[in-house]
């Protein structure tokens, strides 16, 4: 699909040490398989410091919290993704595992505890 091709190209771009910021907004990843490719691509980069993953409202956005090592990111903008806590500790775990994190944007999500 076009999304799969875009994610493969993203994976190639993420190999560049010059890429410090990635904006993937208003571009929902619908299939679980494609979201797995996306999280794998993000996990292979060790130079990106800022991720804007905003307005991608669907259940696959939750996979981002579990599938990517964000331990070197300084800014995470995860607004408007319908993320839900429902007793899970994904977000506190993310914060605890990421000492360099300076800014975390979570508004327009469904964080209820």
C-alpha positions as a Markdown table, in Angstrom:
| # | Residue | x | y | z |
|---|---|---|---|---|
| 1 | Unk | 0.0 | 0.0 | 0.0 |
| 2 | Unk | 1.0 | 3.6 | -0.2 |
| 3 | Unk | 1.3 | 3.8 | 3.6 |
| 4 | Unk | 3.7 | 0.8 | 3.6 |
| 5 | Unk | 5.8 | 2.4 | 1.0 |
| 6 | Unk | 5.9 | 5.7 | 3.0 |
| 7 | Unk | 7.0 | 3.9 | 6.1 |
| 8 | Unk | 9.8 | 2.1 | 4.2 |
| 9 | Unk | 11.0 | 5.4 | 2.9 |
| 10 | Unk | 10.8 | 6.8 | 6.4 |
| 11 | Unk | 13.0 | 3.9 | 7.6 |
| 12 | Unk | 15.6 | 4.9 | 5.0 |
| 13 | Unk | 15.4 | 8.5 | 6.0 |
| 14 | Unk | 15.8 | 7.7 | 9.7 |
| 15 | Unk | 19.3 | 6.3 | 9.0 |
| 16 | Unk | 20.5 | 9.8 | 8.4 |
| 17 | Unk | 22.4 | 11.2 | 11.5 |
| 18 | Unk | 21.1 | 14.7 | 10.4 |
| 19 | Unk | 17.5 | 13.8 | 11.1 |
| 20 | Unk | 16.7 | 15.2 | 14.5 |
| 21 | Unk | 12.9 | 15.9 | 14.3 |
| 22 | Unk | 10.1 | 13.8 | 12.8 |
| 23 | Unk | 6.6 | 15.1 | 12.3 |
| 24 | Unk | 4.0 | 12.4 | 11.5 |
| 25 | Unk | 0.8 | 14.2 | 12.1 |
| 26 | Unk | -2.7 | 13.7 | 10.8 |
| 27 | Unk | -1.6 | 10.6 | 9.0 |
| 28 | Unk | -3.2 | 7.6 | 10.8 |
| 29 | Unk | -1.7 | 4.2 | 10.4 |
| 30 | Unk | -4.7 | 1.9 | 10.0 |
| 31 | Unk | -3.2 | -1.6 | 9.9 |
| 32 | Unk | -1.5 | -3.3 | 12.7 |
| 33 | Unk | 1.2 | -4.6 | 10.3 |
| 34 | Unk | 2.0 | -1.1 | 9.1 |
| 35 | Unk | 2.1 | 0.2 | 12.7 |
| 36 | Unk | 4.6 | -2.6 | 13.5 |
| 37 | Unk | 6.8 | -1.4 | 10.6 |
| 38 | Unk | 6.5 | 2.2 | 11.8 |
| 39 | Unk | 7.5 | 1.4 | 15.4 |
| 40 | Unk | 10.4 | -0.7 | 14.1 |
| 41 | Unk | 11.6 | 2.1 | 11.9 |
| 42 | Unk | 11.5 | 4.6 | 14.8 |
| 43 | Unk | 13.3 | 2.1 | 17.1 |
| 44 | Unk | 16.2 | 1.8 | 14.6 |
| 45 | Unk | 17.0 | 5.6 | 14.8 |
| 46 | Unk | 19.3 | 6.8 | 17.5 |
| 47 | Unk | 19.5 | 10.4 | 16.3 |
| 48 | Unk | 15.9 | 11.6 | 16.4 |
| 49 | Unk | 15.3 | 13.8 | 19.4 |
| 50 | Unk | 11.8 | 15.1 | 18.7 |
| 51 | Unk | 8.8 | 13.2 | 17.6 |
| 52 | Unk | 5.5 | 14.8 | 16.7 |
| 53 | Unk | 2.9 | 12.1 | 16.3 |
| 54 | Unk | -0.3 | 14.0 | 16.5 |
| 55 | Unk | -3.9 | 13.7 | 15.4 |
| 56 | Unk | -3.5 | 10.1 | 14.4 |
| 57 | Unk | -6.7 | 9.0 | 16.2 |
| 58 | Unk | -7.0 | 5.2 | 16.1 |
| 59 | Unk | -6.2 | 2.2 | 18.3 |
| 60 | Unk | -2.8 | 1.8 | 16.7 |
| 61 | Unk | -1.4 | 4.9 | 18.3 |
| 62 | Unk | -1.3 | 3.1 | 21.6 |
| 63 | Unk | 1.2 | 0.7 | 20.1 |
| 64 | Unk | 3.6 | 3.6 | 19.8 |
| 65 | Unk | 3.9 | 3.7 | 23.6 |
| 66 | Unk | 4.8 | 0.0 | 23.8 |
| 67 | Unk | 6.8 | -0.5 | 20.7 |
| 68 | Unk | 9.4 | 2.3 | 20.6 |
| 69 | Unk | 12.4 | 3.0 | 22.8 |
| 70 | Unk | 12.1 | 6.7 | 23.4 |
| 71 | Unk | 15.0 | 6.8 | 25.9 |
| 72 | Unk | 16.9 | 9.4 | 23.9 |
| 73 | Unk | 14.0 | 11.7 | 22.9 |
| 74 | Unk | 13.9 | 15.2 | 24.3 |
| 75 | Unk | 10.4 | 16.1 | 23.0 |
| 76 | Unk | 7.4 | 13.9 | 22.4 |
| 77 | Unk | 4.2 | 15.4 | 21.1 |
| 78 | Unk | 1.5 | 12.7 | 21.3 |
| 79 | Unk | -1.6 | 15.0 | 21.3 |
| 80 | Unk | -4.9 | 14.0 | 19.7 |
| 81 | Unk | -4.3 | 10.3 | 19.4 |
| 82 | Unk | -7.1 | 9.0 | 21.6 |
| 83 | Unk | -4.5 | 7.4 | 23.9 |
| 84 | Unk | -6.1 | 5.8 | 27.0 |
| 85 | Unk | -4.6 | 4.8 | 30.3 |
| 86 | Unk | -7.4 | 2.6 | 31.7 |
| 87 | Unk | -5.1 | 1.6 | 34.6 |
| 88 | Unk | -2.1 | 0.9 | 32.4 |
| 89 | Unk | 1.3 | 2.4 | 33.2 |
| 90 | Unk | 2.5 | 3.0 | 29.7 |
| 91 | Unk | 2.9 | 6.8 | 30.1 |
| 92 | Unk | 4.5 | 6.8 | 33.6 |
| 93 | Unk | 6.8 | 4.0 | 32.4 |
| 94 | Unk | 7.7 | 6.1 | 29.4 |
| 95 | Unk | 8.6 | 9.1 | 31.6 |
| 96 | Unk | 10.6 | 7.0 | 34.0 |
| 97 | Unk | 12.6 | 5.4 | 31.3 |
| 98 | Unk | 13.5 | 8.6 | 29.5 |
| 99 | Unk | 15.7 | 11.0 | 31.6 |
| 100 | Unk | 16.5 | 13.3 | 28.6 |
| 101 | Unk | 12.7 | 14.1 | 28.1 |
| 102 | Unk | 12.1 | 17.8 | 28.4 |
| 103 | Unk | 8.6 | 18.1 | 27.0 |
| 104 | Unk | 5.7 | 15.7 | 26.7 |
| 105 | Unk | 2.5 | 16.8 | 25.1 |
| 106 | Unk | -0.5 | 14.6 | 25.8 |
| 107 | Unk | -3.5 | 16.9 | 25.4 |
| 108 | Unk | -6.6 | 15.7 | 23.5 |
| 109 | Unk | -6.2 | 12.1 | 24.7 |
| 110 | Unk | -8.4 | 10.1 | 27.0 |
| 111 | Unk | -6.2 | 9.9 | 30.1 |
| 112 | Unk | -8.7 | 9.0 | 32.8 |
| 113 | Unk | -6.6 | 8.1 | 35.8 |
